[in-house]
Amino acid sequence: MKELVEYIAKALVDNPDDVHVNQIDGERSTILELRVAPDDMGKVIGKQGKIAKSIRTLTKATAAKEGKRVVVEILR
């Protein structure tokens, strides 16, 4: 999952070297914290959050195949 989010984010931003994904595994779910450069926040979130929602949908679909629950958080 972490690699999927990182791959998508790097394809969207102008500064792919500033993309960092931190994975936190819990008992019932996994949290993926996505950090990008401040200038690239809008590109990852998209208009009205459509790109962020798409990223979350893709990760949830992938996680569902594995029987897991994933939450994607976009941080500064």
N, CA, C and O of each residue as an XYZ file, in Angstrom:
304
protein
N       0.817     -1.189      0.000
C       0.000      0.000      0.000
C       0.868      1.263      0.000
O       0.609      2.213     -0.739
N       1.882      1.249      0.831
C       2.763      2.411      0.950
C       3.380      2.758     -0.408
O       3.463      3.928     -0.781
N       3.804      1.745     -1.126
C       4.447      1.960     -2.422
C       3.453      2.529     -3.437
O       3.821      3.356     -4.271
N       2.203      2.090     -3.367
C       1.169      2.584     -4.275
C       0.932      4.078     -4.070
O       0.897      4.840     -5.036
N       0.771      4.495     -2.825
C       0.531      5.907     -2.520
C       1.740      6.746     -2.925
O       1.588      7.835     -3.479
N       2.923      6.244     -2.651
C       4.145      6.973     -3.002
C       4.270      7.119     -4.519
O       4.640      8.187     -5.007
N       3.971      6.070     -5.258
C       4.052      6.104     -6.714
C       3.082      7.126     -7.304
O       3.450      7.907     -8.181
N       1.843      7.115     -6.818
C       0.824      8.048     -7.316
C       1.218      9.486     -6.998
O       1.135     10.362     -7.859
N       1.647      9.728     -5.763
C       2.001     11.086     -5.345
C       3.186     11.622     -6.139
O       3.184     12.783     -6.547
N       4.194     10.791     -6.361
C       5.370     11.244     -7.106
C       5.018     11.590     -8.547
O       5.643     12.464     -9.147
N       4.024     10.911     -9.102
C       3.601     11.201    -10.467
C       2.849     12.526    -10.560
O       2.806     13.131    -11.631
N       2.261     12.982     -9.468
C       1.442     14.189     -9.478
C       2.209     15.478     -9.193
O       1.841     16.537     -9.701
N       3.253     15.403     -8.398
C       3.900     16.608     -7.871
C       5.067     17.069     -8.734
O       5.566     16.335     -9.587
N       5.494     18.324     -8.484
C       6.659     18.890     -9.168
C       7.964     18.492     -8.481
O       9.015     18.442     -9.120
N       7.895     18.210     -7.181
C       9.083     17.852     -6.397
C       8.953     16.425     -5.874
O       8.632     16.239     -4.700
N       9.193     15.412     -6.706
C       9.005     14.031     -6.247
C       9.963     13.603     -5.141
O       9.688     12.640     -4.424
N      11.086     14.308     -4.993
C      12.027     13.967     -3.924
C      11.482     14.334     -2.550
O      11.951     13.809     -1.540
N      10.499     15.229     -2.499
C       9.919     15.666     -1.229
C       8.710     14.835     -0.804
O       8.057     15.158      0.188
N       8.411     13.780     -1.536
C       7.282     12.916     -1.188
C       7.752     11.866     -0.185
O       8.712     11.137     -0.434
N       7.058     11.801      0.956
C       7.380     10.823      1.992
C       6.089     10.188      2.479
O       5.107     10.878      2.751
N       6.102      8.873      2.586
C       4.942      8.144      3.092
C       5.382      7.358      4.313
O       6.329      6.574      4.253
N       4.683      7.577      5.426
C       4.963      6.890      6.677
C       3.821      5.926      6.956
O       2.654      6.317      6.927
N       4.150      4.673      7.226
C       3.128      3.667      7.481
C       3.082      3.346      8.963
O       4.101      3.016      9.569
N       1.887      3.444      9.545
C       1.675      3.131     10.954
C       0.681      1.974     11.017
O      -0.483      2.128     10.646
N       1.140      0.826     11.483
C       0.281     -0.347     11.569
C      -0.376     -0.415     12.933
O       0.293     -0.353     13.964
N      -1.689     -0.544     12.927
C      -2.452     -0.696     14.158
C      -3.028     -2.092     14.242
O      -2.716     -2.954     13.419
N      -3.875     -2.316     15.241
C      -4.474     -3.641     15.414
C      -5.471     -3.948     14.305
O      -5.489     -5.052     13.760
N      -6.296     -2.967     13.979
C      -7.350     -3.195     12.994
C      -7.119     -2.511     11.661
O      -7.727     -2.885     10.658
N      -6.254     -1.521     11.637
C      -6.074     -0.775     10.398
C      -4.639     -0.276     10.261
O      -3.838     -0.341     11.194
N      -4.352      0.217      9.077
C      -3.055      0.811      8.772
C      -3.279      2.258      8.373
O      -4.182      2.563      7.593
N      -2.457      3.145      8.909
C      -2.541      4.567      8.566
C      -1.333      4.902      7.702
O      -0.196      4.593      8.058
N      -1.593      5.534      6.569
C      -0.530      5.999      5.692
C      -0.516      7.519      5.724
O      -1.487      8.163      5.328
N       0.574      8.085      6.191
C       0.724      9.533      6.255
C       1.520      9.993      5.044
O       2.686      9.633      4.884
N       0.886     10.786      4.197
C       1.522     11.303      2.989
C       1.970     12.733      3.235
O       1.165     13.593      3.591
N       3.262     12.982      3.041
C       3.822     14.328      3.175
C       4.428     14.745      1.851
O       5.189     13.997      1.238
N       4.079     15.959      1.412
C       4.634     16.522      0.180
C       5.096     17.946      0.470
O       4.821     18.489      1.539
N       5.795     18.542     -0.481
C       6.236     19.932     -0.343
C       5.001     20.839     -0.265
O       3.974     20.537     -0.873
N       5.095     21.938      0.471
C       3.940     22.847      0.600
C       3.391     23.332     -0.743
O       2.185     23.537     -0.878
N       4.262     23.517     -1.730
C       3.812     23.971     -3.045
C       3.004     22.906     -3.786
O       2.233     23.229     -4.689
N       3.176     21.644     -3.409
C       2.515     20.546     -4.103
C       1.237     20.065     -3.424
O       0.589     19.141     -3.915
N       0.871     20.673     -2.313
C      -0.329     20.234     -1.586
C      -1.574     20.287     -2.464
O      -2.391     19.367     -2.434
N      -1.723     21.338     -3.231
C      -2.899     21.484     -4.081
C      -2.967     20.426     -5.166
O      -4.054     20.004     -5.561
N      -1.822     20.001     -5.642
C      -1.799     18.985     -6.692
C      -2.194     17.619     -6.159
O      -2.789     16.818     -6.880
N      -1.872     17.349     -4.915
C      -2.219     16.060     -4.322
C      -3.677     16.052     -3.860
O      -4.340     15.016     -3.916
N      -4.171     17.190     -3.410
C      -5.551     17.259     -2.943
C      -6.510     17.413     -4.116
O      -7.545     16.747     -4.153
N      -6.189     18.274     -5.070
C      -7.043     18.455     -6.238
C      -8.210     19.386     -5.957
O      -8.442     19.790     -4.818
N      -8.934     19.715     -7.006
C     -10.099     20.593     -6.853
C     -11.175     19.859     -6.081
O     -11.572     18.749     -6.434
N     -11.639     20.497     -5.023
C     -12.668     19.951     -4.138
C     -12.278     18.586     -3.579
O     -13.149     17.794     -3.220
N     -10.981     18.306     -3.502
C     -10.494     17.066     -2.902
C     -10.665     15.830     -3.757
O     -10.606     14.714     -3.241
N     -10.875     15.997     -5.044
C     -11.152     14.851     -5.913
C      -9.952     13.914     -6.060
O     -10.124     12.695     -6.078
N      -8.757     14.457     -6.163
C      -7.578     13.597     -6.313
C      -7.312     12.851     -5.007
O      -7.007     11.659     -5.024
N      -7.426     13.546     -3.882
C      -7.234     12.894     -2.586
C      -8.261     11.771     -2.397
O      -7.928     10.695     -1.899
N      -9.478     12.025     -2.788
C     -10.524     11.010     -2.671
C     -10.209      9.811     -3.566
O     -10.443      8.667     -3.177
N      -9.682     10.067     -4.751
C      -9.316      8.982     -5.667
C      -8.175      8.141     -5.102
O      -8.195      6.915     -5.209
N      -7.186      8.790     -4.506
C      -6.074      8.067     -3.890
C      -6.599      7.174     -2.776
O      -6.201      6.015     -2.659
N      -7.495      7.718     -1.957
C      -8.071      6.931     -0.859
C      -8.898      5.756     -1.387
O      -8.854      4.665     -0.820
N      -9.644      5.973     -2.460
C     -10.456      4.908     -3.041
C      -9.578      3.775     -3.573
O      -9.882      2.601     -3.361
N      -8.499      4.123     -4.257
C      -7.587      3.098     -4.780
C      -6.946      2.282     -3.661
O      -6.849      1.058     -3.761
N      -6.514      2.946     -2.610
C      -5.874      2.217     -1.515
C      -6.877      1.347     -0.767
O      -6.546      0.235     -0.353
N      -8.104      1.844     -0.589
C      -9.117      1.035      0.084
C      -9.476     -0.192     -0.732
O      -9.681     -1.269     -0.171
N      -9.554     -0.049     -2.050
C      -9.855     -1.192     -2.915
C      -8.733     -2.222     -2.864
O      -8.993     -3.424     -2.804
N      -7.497     -1.758     -2.887
C      -6.354     -2.658     -2.812
C      -6.304     -3.353     -1.454
O      -6.014     -4.546     -1.371
N      -6.583     -2.613     -0.405
C      -6.563     -3.188      0.942
C      -7.698     -4.191      1.131
O      -7.528     -5.196      1.821
N      -8.834     -3.930      0.534
C      -9.977     -4.833      0.670
C      -9.655     -6.208      0.081
O     -10.115     -7.226      0.599
N      -8.881     -6.243     -0.982
C      -8.469     -7.518     -1.569
C      -7.668     -8.346     -0.568
O      -7.744     -9.574     -0.556
N      -6.897     -7.648      0.274
C      -6.061     -8.318      1.269
C      -6.767     -8.455      2.614
O      -6.193     -8.974      3.572
N      -8.008     -7.991      2.685
C      -8.766     -8.087      3.935
C      -8.292     -7.128      5.009
O      -8.393     -7.430      6.198
N      -7.777     -5.979      4.608
C      -7.257     -4.989      5.551
C      -8.040     -3.690      5.438
O      -8.862     -3.531      4.536
N      -7.783     -2.759      6.357
C      -8.387     -1.426      6.325
C      -7.260     -0.415      6.319
O      -6.345     -0.494      7.139
N      -7.321      0.538      5.396
C      -6.265      1.542      5.246
C      -6.865      2.933      5.282
O      -7.913      3.183      4.685
N      -6.203      3.836      5.982
C      -6.600      5.239      6.044
C      -5.423      6.063      5.511
O      -4.290      5.898      5.963
N      -5.696      6.947      4.552
C      -4.652      7.812      3.998
C      -4.854      9.214      4.536
O      -5.923      9.803      4.373
N      -3.825      9.748      5.179
C      -3.855     11.121      5.697
C      -2.820     11.946      4.931
O      -1.683     11.515      4.740
N      -3.228     13.126      4.502
C      -2.311     14.020      3.794
C      -1.906     15.117      4.775
O      -2.742     15.889      5.247
N      -0.621     15.170      5.069
C      -0.103     16.094      6.084
C       0.813     17.124      5.460
O       1.346     16.923      4.368
N       0.993     18.244      6.173
C       1.934     19.274      5.740
C       3.333     18.909      6.081
O       4.258     19.666      5.788
